[in-house]
Amino acid sequence: MSRFIRIPLTARVALVVAGLMVLLGIAASQQILTILGRVQTERVRELATAHVEALSVALGPLVLRNDVWEVYDTLERAASVSEKGRIAFTAVSDASGQVLAATDPRRAPVGSPFEALAMTAQTLDALSLSGSQSILQLKAPLVFQGRLVGQITSELNVGDLLAERARVSFLLVFWNAIATAGLALVGLFATRRIMAPITLLAERMGRSAEAPEPIPAEELPPSQTEFGRLAATYNAMAAAVREKAEAERRLAARERFVSLGRLSSSLAHEINNPLGGLLNATDTIRNYADNPQVVRRSAELLERGLKHLRDVVRATLEQNRIDRSGVSASLADFEDLHLLVGPEVRRRAQNLVWDIQIAPQDVAPFPASQLRQILLNLLLNASAAAGENGDVGLCVASATEGLRVVVSDSGPGLSADARQRLLSSQPVPPGGGVGLRLVHDLVQDLNGQIHLSEGEVANQIEILFPSTARDEG
């Protein structure tokens, strides 16, 4: 059955049509041969009945007189006038059961037992051509004027009837084979024509690497047919998928700009603060150029400030690079996140708890770009929710299933719309930001699970990433 299913549908339909035609041909041929056999049996039975009745009338007086020669002559004349030499042999017995005469005296001598000749003979009522023998043996009583005076046995040659039946069987098989092959080819052609829209649809779907490829308008079936409506529905689905992919791309790009905008103000303060100190150091060096000790202390201050600026700029650039999709995460990504959210936390005078309890090999299976984007959005949302002098925390640890990440804050908790954005795949309600929905989509792409717990002291968003996230994501 599995091999049959692997055969193309058009070929399967042709095979089914051929199989049904074979079954129909066998049933029809059997019916025709049965009717032909019945007709032939009736013909032979009528001939045998006429033969026996004629012999009974002609031979009755002769058998009563035991006139052997007249009986023999009558049998010879009856055999010579039979249709197509149908009567091959006839023997007649007297009332005592001894052979009186036969068309072949050597086979049935006068006075020999009659029963020995008619052991396999059939009666008129049971006469049948169901076998394959070309000679039928018939036995009938010889009745004259209502008196049983002897018995008759005859052998009928039915070879021509069997040959006719064989010829009819051959013609039935031959024409059934031609009809079956012809209808199978017609079925194959018709099925291919009928299934052409489905084949076209399957080819279009097979070409789709990331999104379904729509069917061109010139290749669409008529819109009033079932296949036309199916193709139109497929094109609508392909357009919807493409629009969704484009919307997701725009959503991700928008969120990157939103995140960058939220960081810009804090980063401006983060950069401006050391710049003031750096400018003071340069003035000190200019004014006290002849004092090596003051110049050395000022140079050290310049070096520390410039390194801090370098780290901030590097972390910002790493966050917004577009070619990190294939890069594995590392501990340096968490250091960059600390630098990125640090200004926002300090601007609000918040307490940041940073607890990274993983080894480099624990985080290596996960993609850096998605992981950074998820954590940055959650940390910025947590900082905004905690408010002035609030608490924000990040805990990253290894788990038996993979990687466990917990982002906490001391804010009032998520609104109903925010919950829906983070935990549900339902359409995003109007208004509000897109960061939480982006987190939901990125976690789903990595086959992760999000759990939300809210309390009076702290709110926690826990995410569990399976260790196969990179392979499957």
Secondary structure by P-SEA (a helix, b strand, c coil): ccccccccaaaaaaaaaaaaaaaaaaaaaaaaaaaaaaaaaaaaaaaaaaaaaaaaaacaaaaaacaaaaaaaaaaaaaaacccccccbbbbbcccccccccccccccccccccccccccccccccccccccccbbbbbbbbcccccccbbbbbbbbaaaaaaaaaaaaaaaaaaaaaaaaaaaaaaaaaaaaaaaaaaaaaaaaaacccbbbbcccccccccccaaaaaaaaaaaaaaaaaaaaaaaaaaaaaaaaaaaaaaaaaaaaaaaaaaaaaaaaaaaaaaacccaaaaaaaaaaaaaaaaaaaaaaaaaaaacccccccccccaaaaaaaaaaaaaaaaaabbbbbbbbcccccccccccaaaaaaaaaaaaaaaaaaacccbbbbbbbbbccccbbbbbbcccccccaaaaaaccccccccccccaaaaaaaaaaaaabbbbbbbbcccbbbbbbbbcccccccc
